[in-house]
């Protein structure tokens, strides 16, 4: 199991470092950040948020293209990155400057529907992130309610404030304006699940190694005890023969 987990971690790390699956502009910005050409780059939204597996599909669908938004400390960091992208003609990227988003985030209380049956809560409250990144999470997910299924979405739709949406666990979206989007359960790329594995696997590997060492010590102790018992049996056999 340790070998399998280590192989999986190695694959995920190589995929992560190669920024496979990112748009050209996003990929280039992350490369420049690793090379030290840019400052204030925190990472993509997908890297910076954590979510329980139960909500993977709902949150991925709710974020949509924003999964690849790049979170930066300040507006100037976004400007510097955009200028580099323009000069090198390396594509486009969307940035979420924490200082700017924090000033404009919508802090309205959640709608009353969050207490109804089949409603899991506002999406921003089902996501974990560092405290200073939470304004970005609130901005992107603060007006989306996660619900169990389409019947629940239809039932609460008239109660949603203007500008709110409901997303089901299987990925359908119903908007307060009346439109609904859905279809086959195809996820963006499983990127949130991949990021979760990257976070969790090192701890799982350490736990497995610790358990292995414990079992090895137990084995060695049992072998030593067996050797002692064998020695005692030999001594008793010799004594019996003498008697």
Backbone as CSV, one residue per row, in Angstrom:
resi,resn,N_x,N_y,N_z,CA_x,CA_y,CA_z,C_x,C_y,C_z
1,UNK,0.822,-1.212,0.000,0.000,0.000,0.000,0.857,1.264,0.000
2,UNK,2.001,1.205,0.706,2.877,2.369,0.747,3.421,2.664,-0.640
3,UNK,3.872,1.618,-1.323,4.412,1.806,-2.664,3.382,2.381,-3.615
4,UNK,2.161,1.877,-3.525,1.080,2.379,-4.386,0.784,3.839,-4.087
5,UNK,0.743,4.193,-2.794,0.468,5.578,-2.405,1.596,6.500,-2.857
6,UNK,2.849,6.036,-2.701,3.992,6.859,-3.118,4.003,7.060,-4.627
7,UNK,3.659,6.020,-5.379,3.586,6.151,-6.840,2.505,7.140,-7.243
8,UNK,1.350,7.058,-6.573,0.253,7.979,-6.875,0.649,9.411,-6.560
9,UNK,1.324,9.620,-5.434,1.770,10.958,-5.060,2.769,11.497,-6.079
10,UNK,3.674,10.633,-6.533,4.672,11.050,-7.520,4.005,11.491,-8.815
11,UNK,3.013,10.718,-9.259,2.288,11.074,-10.486,1.579,12.417,-10.320
12,UNK,0.877,12.589,-9.199,0.145,13.829,-8.958,1.079,15.022,-8.861
13,UNK,2.221,14.852,-8.226,3.178,15.951,-8.100,3.730,16.348,-9.452
14,UNK,3.995,15.348,-10.304,4.510,15.663,-11.636,3.456,16.373,-12.482
15,UNK,2.211,15.934,-12.358,1.114,16.607,-13.066,0.973,18.035,-12.562
16,UNK,1.058,18.194,-11.232,0.920,19.522,-10.626,2.046,20.453,-11.078
17,UNK,3.274,19.957,-11.053,4.417,20.788,-11.413,4.434,21.132,-12.894
18,UNK,3.884,20.252,-13.710,3.839,20.527,-15.147,2.642,21.387,-15.517
19,UNK,1.824,21.738,-14.510,0.601,22.537,-14.671,-0.240,22.050,-15.843
20,UNK,-0.316,20.732,-15.987,-1.121,20.132,-17.042,-2.584,20.517,-16.881
21,UNK,-3.230,20.858,-17.986,-4.649,21.159,-17.965,-4.977,22.620,-17.779
22,UNK,-3.988,23.445,-17.468,-4.258,24.865,-17.286,-4.254,25.585,-18.635
23,UNK,-5.002,26.688,-18.697,-4.977,27.521,-19.894,-3.561,28.063,-20.087
24,UNK,-3.244,28.398,-21.335,-1.871,28.808,-21.662,-1.400,29.979,-20.794
25,UNK,-2.249,31.001,-20.656,-1.856,32.169,-19.873,-1.636,31.831,-18.408
26,UNK,-2.522,31.021,-17.855,-2.405,30.621,-16.450,-1.134,29.791,-16.259
27,UNK,-0.911,28.869,-17.178,0.282,28.014,-17.106,1.551,28.861,-17.126
28,UNK,1.569,29.882,-17.994,2.758,30.719,-18.102,2.984,31.544,-16.838
29,UNK,1.913,32.085,-16.267,2.046,32.871,-15.033,2.594,32.007,-13.908
30,UNK,2.093,30.783,-13.774,2.575,29.899,-12.717,4.035,29.521,-12.939
31,UNK,4.444,29.415,-14.211,5.846,29.133,-14.524,6.718,30.317,-14.121
32,UNK,6.280,31.530,-14.468,7.040,32.721,-14.088,7.146,32.843,-12.572
33,UNK,6.083,32.480,-11.878,6.107,32.547,-10.420,7.166,31.600,-9.857
34,UNK,7.253,30.375,-10.390,8.259,29.425,-9.924,9.673,29.919,-10.211
35,UNK,9.818,30.668,-11.301,11.133,31.188,-11.676,11.475,32.477,-10.938
36,UNK,10.535,32.989,-10.151,10.795,34.201,-9.383,10.635,35.498,-10.156
37,UNK,9.992,35.449,-11.332,9.815,36.653,-12.133,8.615,37.488,-11.680
38,UNK,7.736,36.896,-10.895,6.551,37.598,-10.415,6.490,37.493,-8.894
39,UNK,5.730,38.402,-8.303,5.582,38.416,-6.850,4.098,38.467,-6.489
40,UNK,3.788,37.994,-5.307,2.413,38.075,-4.814,1.480,37.030,-5.373
41,UNK,2.004,36.031,-6.086,1.157,34.990,-6.663,0.875,33.932,-5.599
42,UNK,-0.388,33.728,-5.261,-0.762,32.721,-4.262,-1.003,31.352,-4.897
43,UNK,-1.515,31.334,-6.120,-1.858,30.080,-6.782,-3.235,30.170,-7.393
44,UNK,-3.656,29.104,-8.046,-4.993,29.084,-8.619,-6.023,28.822,-7.523
45,UNK,-7.260,29.179,-7.807,-8.338,28.928,-6.849,-8.400,27.442,-6.512
46,UNK,-8.233,26.596,-7.523,-8.299,25.147,-7.290,-7.255,24.683,-6.284
47,UNK,-6.065,25.310,-6.304,-5.002,24.930,-5.374,-5.281,25.397,-3.951
48,UNK,-5.990,26.500,-3.825,-6.091,27.185,-2.538,-7.321,26.816,-1.725
49,UNK,-8.261,26.081,-2.331,-9.461,25.700,-1.592,-9.454,24.197,-1.342
50,UNK,-10.085,23.804,-0.263,-10.238,22.383,0.067,-11.717,22.119,0.296
51,UNK,-12.186,20.975,-0.164,-13.605,20.645,-0.060,-13.745,19.147,0.167
52,UNK,-14.743,18.771,0.935,-15.001,17.344,1.143,-15.391,16.690,-0.183
53,UNK,-15.011,15.429,-0.338,-15.275,14.713,-1.588,-16.759,14.727,-1.949
54,UNK,-17.624,14.741,-0.936,-19.068,14.730,-1.163,-19.518,15.918,-2.006
55,UNK,-18.761,17.033,-1.917,-19.158,18.261,-2.611,-18.284,18.583,-3.819
56,UNK,-17.418,17.677,-4.204,-16.502,17.937,-5.325,-17.222,18.445,-6.569
57,UNK,-18.190,17.672,-7.028,-18.868,18.023,-8.281,-19.598,19.346,-8.161
58,UNK,-20.337,19.528,-7.086,-21.107,20.765,-6.912,-20.193,21.987,-6.909
59,UNK,-19.096,21.929,-6.175,-18.208,23.091,-6.073,-17.457,23.317,-7.376
60,UNK,-17.037,22.237,-8.043,-16.355,22.408,-9.327,-17.271,23.067,-10.349
61,UNK,-18.515,22.618,-10.399,-19.472,23.206,-11.333,-19.764,24.654,-10.945
62,UNK,-19.910,24.906,-9.644,-20.191,26.266,-9.179,-19.050,27.222,-9.544
63,UNK,-17.824,26.771,-9.418,-16.684,27.626,-9.748,-16.474,27.737,-11.254
64,UNK,-16.720,26.640,-11.966,-16.554,26.676,-13.414,-15.161,27.125,-13.809
65,UNK,-15.074,28.111,-14.716,-13.794,28.622,-15.184,-12.991,29.322,-14.109
66,UNK,-13.647,29.703,-13.015,-12.921,30.380,-11.932,-11.950,29.453,-11.220
67,UNK,-12.048,28.136,-11.452,-11.069,27.212,-10.877,-9.651,27.614,-11.250
68,UNK,-9.494,28.218,-12.436,-8.169,28.596,-12.914,-7.848,30.068,-12.664
69,UNK,-8.726,30.784,-11.984,-8.396,32.157,-11.606,-7.161,32.134,-10.716
70,UNK,-6.292,33.110,-10.884,-5.066,33.182,-10.097,-5.259,34.195,-8.967
71,UNK,-5.100,33.739,-7.743,-5.228,34.617,-6.575,-3.879,35.298,-6.334
72,UNK,-3.916,36.639,-6.227,-2.701,37.418,-5.971,-2.938,38.312,-4.763
73,UNK,-1.866,38.801,-4.192,-1.989,39.645,-3.005,-2.654,40.971,-3.318
74,UNK,-2.202,41.627,-4.398,-2.643,43.004,-4.657,-2.859,43.232,-6.147
75,UNK,-3.535,44.341,-6.426,-3.819,44.739,-7.807,-2.532,44.864,-8.613
76,UNK,-1.496,45.440,-8.001,-0.227,45.644,-8.720,0.377,44.319,-9.172
77,UNK,0.152,43.253,-8.391,0.674,41.933,-8.778,-0.036,41.422,-10.022
78,UNK,-1.342,41.655,-10.093,-2.102,41.265,-11.283,-1.647,42.081,-12.485
79,UNK,-1.438,43.394,-12.286,-0.990,44.262,-13.385,0.353,43.792,-13.931
80,UNK,1.281,43.456,-13.045,2.609,43.018,-13.482,2.506,41.733,-14.302
81,UNK,1.671,40.810,-13.864,1.509,39.551,-14.587,0.861,39.779,-15.947
82,UNK,-0.156,40.630,-15.977,-0.847,40.917,-17.248,0.103,41.591,-18.231
83,UNK,0.945,42.489,-17.734,1.911,43.166,-18.607,2.890,42.164,-19.224
84,UNK,3.328,41.200,-18.420,4.221,40.167,-18.945,3.526,39.303,-19.991
85,UNK,2.262,38.963,-19.716,1.496,38.159,-20.682,1.340,38.903,-22.000
86,UNK,1.100,40.196,-21.926,0.923,40.991,-23.142,2.223,41.090,-23.926
87,UNK,3.320,41.348,-23.210,4.613,41.517,-23.885,5.063,40.232,-24.557
88,UNK,4.804,39.117,-23.903,5.265,37.838,-24.440,4.209,37.139,-25.293
89,UNK,3.025,37.745,-25.372,1.910,37.149,-26.125,1.680,35.698,-25.700
90,UNK,1.569,35.514,-24.392,1.475,34.159,-23.835,0.070,33.763,-23.430
91,UNK,-0.927,34.539,-23.829,-2.299,34.187,-23.488,-2.880,35.110,-22.429
92,UNK,-4.010,34.695,-21.893,-4.731,35.523,-20.935,-4.947,34.747,-19.631
93,UNK,-5.216,35.489,-18.570,-5.525,34.863,-17.284,-6.409,35.819,-16.496
94,UNK,-7.220,35.270,-15.626,-8.060,36.074,-14.736,-7.439,36.056,-13.348
95,UNK,-7.362,37.243,-12.743,-6.726,37.379,-11.434,-7.742,37.820,-10.388
96,UNK,-7.510,37.374,-9.175,-8.345,37.742,-8.032,-7.434,38.402,-6.987
97,UNK,-7.278,39.740,-7.053,-6.437,40.424,-6.064,-7.144,40.474,-4.706
98,UNK,-6.519,39.896,-3.686,-7.160,39.789,-2.379,-7.554,41.166,-1.839
99,UNK,-6.652,42.161,-1.948,-6.931,43.469,-1.370,-8.141,44.136,-2.028
100,UNK,-8.315,43.920,-3.330,-9.446,44.526,-4.048,-10.735,43.770,-3.779
101,UNK,-10.664,42.449,-3.831,-11.857,41.629,-3.610,-12.388,41.833,-2.201
102,UNK,-11.482,41.953,-1.228,-11.898,42.123,0.164,-12.765,43.372,0.330
103,UNK,-12.468,44.406,-0.421,-13.207,45.667,-0.302,-14.594,45.583,-0.926
104,UNK,-14.774,44.657,-1.857,-16.022,44.608,-2.614,-16.845,43.350,-2.359
105,UNK,-16.383,42.483,-1.462,-17.083,41.229,-1.246,-18.478,41.475,-0.675
106,UNK,-19.419,40.658,-1.098,-20.816,40.762,-0.659,-20.988,39.995,0.650
107,UNK,-21.230,40.699,1.726,-21.356,40.058,3.039,-22.812,39.930,3.503
108,UNK,-23.725,39.875,2.557,-25.129,39.701,2.945,-25.321,38.370,3.655
109,UNK,-26.232,38.328,4.621,-26.477,37.055,5.324,-27.038,36.019,4.351
110,UNK,-26.826,34.733,4.632,-27.344,33.686,3.731,-28.866,33.711,3.699
111,UNK,-29.451,33.284,2.597,-30.921,33.276,2.506,-31.532,32.275,3.480
112,UNK,-32.793,32.498,3.805,-33.491,31.626,4.758,-33.570,30.177,4.287
113,UNK,-33.433,29.950,2.983,-33.605,28.595,2.446,-32.545,27.626,2.945
114,UNK,-31.434,28.138,3.503,-30.371,27.225,3.928,-30.830,26.314,5.059
115,UNK,-31.950,26.659,5.699,-32.459,25.832,6.797,-33.473,24.798,6.331
116,UNK,-33.798,24.792,5.034,-34.812,23.884,4.517,-34.228,22.493,4.258
117,UNK,-35.099,21.504,4.244,-34.681,20.124,3.973,-34.082,20.020,2.576
118,UNK,-33.009,19.278,2.448,-32.369,19.082,1.151,-31.357,20.154,0.793
119,UNK,-31.215,21.177,1.633,-30.259,22.252,1.377,-29.028,22.025,2.262
120,UNK,-27.862,21.956,1.644,-26.636,21.689,2.388,-25.972,22.953,2.906
121,UNK,-26.262,24.091,2.284,-25.689,25.348,2.750,-25.169,26.187,1.602
122,UNK,-24.701,27.394,1.940,-24.078,28.265,0.947,-22.717,27.683,0.585
123,UNK,-22.402,27.664,-0.711,-21.190,26.997,-1.188,-19.927,27.525,-0.517
124,UNK,-19.861,28.836,-0.267,-18.661,29.413,0.341,-18.420,28.882,1.743
125,UNK,-19.480,28.435,2.411,-19.342,27.917,3.768,-18.998,26.426,3.791
126,UNK,-19.014,25.797,2.620,-18.682,24.381,2.513,-17.254,24.179,2.008
127,UNK,-16.541,25.298,1.870,-15.174,25.275,1.341,-14.218,25.775,2.415
128,UNK,-13.047,25.165,2.497,-12.019,25.602,3.438,-10.871,26.267,2.675
129,UNK,-10.347,27.335,3.265,-9.203,28.041,2.675,-8.562,28.874,3.771
130,UNK,-7.346,29.351,3.509,-6.707,30.247,4.465,-7.577,31.481,4.675
131,UNK,-7.494,32.045,5.860,-8.379,33.152,6.220,-8.275,34.324,5.252
132,UNK,-7.056,34.652,4.820,-6.914,35.818,3.938,-7.383,35.536,2.515
133,UNK,-7.595,34.251,2.175,-8.113,33.899,0.845,-9.644,33.814,0.854
134,UNK,-10.238,33.753,2.039,-11.687,33.582,2.134,-12.501,34.679,1.449
135,UNK,-12.037,35.944,1.402,-12.813,36.934,0.633,-13.001,36.536,-0.828
136,UNK,-11.995,35.919,-1.420,-12.110,35.449,-2.806,-13.141,34.329,-2.884
137,UNK,-13.084,33.407,-1.927,-14.058,32.313,-1.881,-15.466,32.870,-1.737
138,UNK,-15.626,33.844,-0.848,-16.941,34.454,-0.631,-17.437,35.146,-1.891
139,UNK,-16.533,35.810,-2.596,-16.904,36.515,-3.820,-17.378,35.547,-4.901
140,UNK,-16.713,34.394,-5.004,-17.029,33.438,-6.073,-18.188,32.513,-5.724
141,UNK,-18.338,32.180,-4.434,-19.307,31.149,-4.042,-20.354,31.635,-3.049
142,UNK,-20.296,32.892,-2.670,-21.198,33.389,-1.635,-22.650,33.512,-2.049
143,UNK,-22.930,33.420,-3.354,-24.320,33.521,-3.818,-24.791,32.220,-4.453
144,UNK,-24.173,31.124,-4.067,-24.554,29.818,-4.603,-24.915,28.896,-3.446
145,UNK,-26.098,28.299,-3.534,-26.583,27.392,-2.503,-26.450,25.959,-3.023
146,UNK,-25.866,25.086,-2.228,-25.711,23.684,-2.610,-26.913,22.898,-2.090
147,UNK,-27.569,22.179,-3.011,-28.772,21.423,-2.639,-28.614,19.961,-3.054
148,UNK,-29.508,19.137,-2.531,-29.419,17.698,-2.753,-29.659,17.320,-4.208
149,UNK,-30.739,17.842,-4.806,-31.129,17.384,-6.140,-31.986,18.437,-6.839
150,UNK,-32.438,18.118,-8.054,-33.223,19.053,-8.848,-34.573,19.389,-8.220
151,UNK,-35.315,18.414,-7.658,-36.577,18.785,-7.002,-36.372,19.808,-5.886
152,UNK,-35.288,19.671,-5.128,-35.003,20.652,-4.078,-34.704,22.008,-4.691
153,UNK,-33.908,22.016,-5.757,-33.574,23.280,-6.419,-34.835,23.979,-6.918
154,UNK,-35.732,23.213,-7.514,-36.969,23.806,-8.036,-37.828,24.344,-6.899
155,UNK,-37.833,23.628,-5.773,-38.669,24.040,-4.644,-38.188,25.349,-4.016
156,UNK,-36.859,25.520,-3.937,-36.351,26.712,-3.248,-36.123,27.887,-4.191
157,UNK,-36.187,27.637,-5.509,-35.866,28.680,-6.479,-36.656,29.972,-6.252
158,UNK,-37.957,29.911,-5.997,-38.700,31.165,-5.793,-38.255,31.936,-4.542
159,UNK,-37.592,31.234,-3.616,-37.169,31.868,-2.364,-35.768,32.464,-2.441
160,UNK,-35.049,32.177,-3.508,-33.680,32.680,-3.607,-33.668,34.170,-3.924
161,UNK,-32.797,34.948,-3.263,-32.658,36.367,-3.600,-32.144,36.527,-5.026
162,UNK,-32.386,37.687,-5.602,-31.914,37.953,-6.959,-30.388,37.809,-7.011
163,UNK,-29.919,37.137,-8.051,-28.486,36.951,-8.211,-27.961,35.667,-7.605
164,UNK,-28.823,34.932,-6.875,-28.405,33.669,-6.288,-28.674,32.517,-7.255
165,UNK,-27.948,31.416,-7.031,-28.156,30.194,-7.809,-28.149,29.008,-6.861
166,UNK,-28.689,27.892,-7.340,-28.641,26.640,-6.589,-27.920,25.615,-7.440
167,UNK,-26.970,24.899,-6.862,-26.257,23.845,-7.576,-26.501,22.533,-6.844
168,UNK,-26.810,21.491,-7.598,-27.085,20.190,-6.986,-25.781,19.415,-6.796
169,UNK,-25.834,18.370,-5.994,-24.654,17.549,-5.751,-24.143,16.890,-7.024
170,UNK,-25.038,16.672,-7.985,-24.621,16.052,-9.243,-24.272,17.074,-10.320
171,UNK,-24.361,18.376,-9.988,-23.826,19.382,-10.888,-24.799,20.183,-11.727
172,UNK,-26.113,20.083,-11.494,-27.054,20.948,-12.212,-27.111,22.311,-11.510
173,UNK,-27.334,23.359,-12.282,-27.430,24.706,-11.711,-28.774,25.317,-12.081
174,UNK,-29.483,25.817,-11.060,-30.731,26.560,-11.267,-30.498,27.984,-10.771
175,UNK,-30.843,28.969,-11.604,-30.581,30.363,-11.267,-31.870,31.074,-10.887
176,UNK,-31.721,32.103,-10.046,-32.900,32.812,-9.563,-33.683,33.449,-10.698
177,UNK,-33.025,33.705,-11.820,-33.719,34.266,-12.975,-34.613,33.263,-13.672
178,UNK,-34.450,31.965,-13.351,-35.329,30.946,-13.907,-34.649,29.921,-14.786
179,UNK,-33.434,30.196,-15.251,-32.757,29.237,-16.144,-32.173,28.086,-15.349
180,UNK,-31.971,26.969,-16.042,-31.394,25.791,-15.403,-30.440,25.131,-16.385
181,UNK,-29.294,24.683,-15.880,-28.275,24.048,-16.708,-27.960,22.676,-16.129
182,UNK,-27.869,21.681,-16.989,-27.552,20.340,-16.510,-27.301,19.408,-17.663
183,UNK,-27.117,18.141,-17.353,-26.853,17.141,-18.380,-26.076,15.992,-17.781
184,UNK,-25.208,15.385,-18.591,-24.421,14.252,-18.103,-23.447,14.727,-17.035
185,UNK,-23.139,13.839,-16.131,-22.296,14.184,-14.983,-20.831,14.194,-15.371
186,UNK,-20.448,15.203,-16.168,-19.058,15.365,-16.558,-18.474,16.502,-15.748
187,UNK,-17.439,16.213,-14.996,-16.840,17.235,-14.166,-15.762,17.980,-14.944
188,UNK,-15.422,19.161,-14.455,-14.418,19.996,-15.103,-13.161,19.181,-15.401
189,UNK,-12.561,18.590,-14.393,-11.383,17.760,-14.609,-11.049,16.942,-13.383
190,UNK,-11.903,16.954,-12.381,-11.576,16.295,-11.134,-10.461,17.005,-10.400
191,UNK,-10.273,18.283,-10.715,-9.121,19.006,-10.179,-9.180,19.155,-8.664
192,UNK,-10.368,19.355,-8.092,-10.455,19.494,-6.638,-10.094,18.182,-5.948
193,UNK,-10.534,17.076,-6.521,-10.170,15.780,-5.963,-8.671,15.538,-6.055
194,UNK,-8.075,15.951,-7.153,-6.627,15.790,-7.330,-5.859,16.631,-6.310
195,UNK,-6.313,17.870,-6.108,-5.646,18.723,-5.127,-5.795,18.151,-3.720
196,UNK,-6.956,17.562,-3.434,-7.157,16.969,-2.110,-6.196,15.797,-1.908
197,UNK,-6.019,14.974,-2.954,-5.079,13.861,-2.859,-3.662,14.356,-2.610
198,UNK,-3.292,15.444,-3.284,-1.955,16.003,-3.083,-1.747,16.447,-1.638
199,UNK,-2.806,16.970,-1.029,-2.704,17.406,0.369,-2.702,16.219,1.324
200,UNK,-3.508,15.206,1.017,-3.734,14.119,1.977,-2.709,12.987,1.889
201,UNK,-2.199,12.715,0.684,-1.337,11.544,0.507,-0.067,11.572,1.358
202,UNK,0.633,12.707,1.475,1.839,12.690,2.326,1.538,12.239,3.751
203,UNK,0.443,12.719,4.327,0.070,12.300,5.678,-0.291,10.828,5.731
204,UNK,-0.996,10.341,4.709,-1.356,8.922,4.670,-0.114,8.049,4.561
205,UNK,0.855,8.503,3.747,2.096,7.739,3.595,2.868,7.705,4.906
206,UNK,2.941,8.850,5.593,3.623,8.876,6.892,2.950,7.939,7.884
207,UNK,1.616,7.922,7.867,0.880,7.050,8.778,1.145,5.583,8.459
208,UNK,1.151,5.238,7.175,1.411,3.856,6.776,2.832,3.428,7.146
209,UNK,3.792,4.328,6.962,5.175,4.012,7.311,5.326,3.825,8.814
210,UNK,4.646,4.687,9.569,4.696,4.556,11.026,4.105,3.217,11.469
211,UNK,2.989,2.831,10.835,2.359,1.556,11.166,3.277,0.400,10.792
212,UNK,3.952,0.533,9.636,4.869,-0.512,9.204,6.013,-0.683,10.195
213,UNK,6.570,0.430,10.669,7.661,0.358,11.633,7.202,-0.278,12.942
214,UNK,5.975,0.064,13.361,5.427,-0.526,14.586,5.296,-2.037,14.443
215,UNK,4.773,-2.478,13.291,4.603,-3.914,13.050,5.951,-4.614,12.953
216,UNK,6.957,-3.937,12.371,8.282,-4.534,12.289,8.878,-4.720,13.686
217,UNK,8.689,-3.722,14.551,9.194,-3.847,15.918,8.500,-4.991,16.649
218,UNK,7.169,-5.080,16.436,6.443,-6.200,17.047,6.973,-7.539,16.554
219,UNK,7.223,-7.628,15.248,7.750,-8.863,14.657,9.098,-9.218,15.267
220,UNK,9.988,-8.220,15.383,11.320,-8.482,15.939,11.233,-8.925,17.395
221,UNK,10.314,-8.298,18.151,10.147,-8.688,19.550,9.635,-10.125,19.667
222,UNK,8.681,-10.480,18.790,8.137,-11.844,18.808,9.205,-12.852,18.410
223,UNK,10.038,-12.488,17.403,11.113,-13.386,16.978,12.117,-13.599,18.123
224,UNK,12.444,-12.503,18.838,13.377,-12.625,19.957,12.788,-13.500,21.063
225,UNK,11.479,-13.321,21.306,10.810,-14.137,22.328,10.790,-15.603,21.918
226,UNK,10.550,-15.862,20.632,10.561,-17.240,20.129,11.948,-17.861,20.275
227,UNK,12.981,-17.059,19.974,14.343,-17.570,20.106,14.641,-17.942,21.555
228,UNK,14.176,-17.088,22.489,14.376,-17.378,23.912,13.646,-18.657,24.313
229,UNK,12.420,-18.797,23.841,11.638,-19.997,24.163,12.283,-21.248,23.582
230,UNK,12.824,-21.130,22.360,13.505,-22.269,21.744,14.726,-22.674,22.577
231,UNK,15.445,-21.638,23.046,16.616,-21.920,23.875,16.203,-22.619,25.173
232,UNK,15.127,-22.123,25.794,14.637,-22.736,27.027,14.175,-24.172,26.775
233,UNK,13.532,-24.397,25.640,13.078,-25.754,25.325,14.265,-26.703,25.183
234,UNK,15.337,-26.203,24.543,16.525,-27.021,24.398,17.130,-27.375,25.735
235,UNK,17.169,-26.378,26.631,17.723,-26.628,27.959,16.881,-27.646,28.714
236,UNK,15.545,-27.509,28.601,14.646,-28.453,29.283,14.772,-29.845,28.696
237,UNK,14.948,-29.940,27.378,15.124,-31.258,26.746,16.382,-31.944,27.242
238,UNK,17.440,-31.136,27.361,18.719,-31.690,27.867,18.558,-32.161,29.311
239,UNK,17.863,-31.328,30.117,17.625,-31.691,31.526,16.804,-32.965,31.642
240,UNK,15.798,-33.093,30.798,14.947,-34.282,30.819,15.742,-35.522,30.466
241,UNK,16.594,-35.395,29.463,17.430,-36.546,29.082,18.324,-36.966,30.236
242,UNK,18.855,-35.999,30.948,19.696,-36.324,32.092,18.923,-37.049,33.184
243,UNK,17.669,-36.580,33.392,16.843,-37.213,34.404,16.474,-38.644,33.988
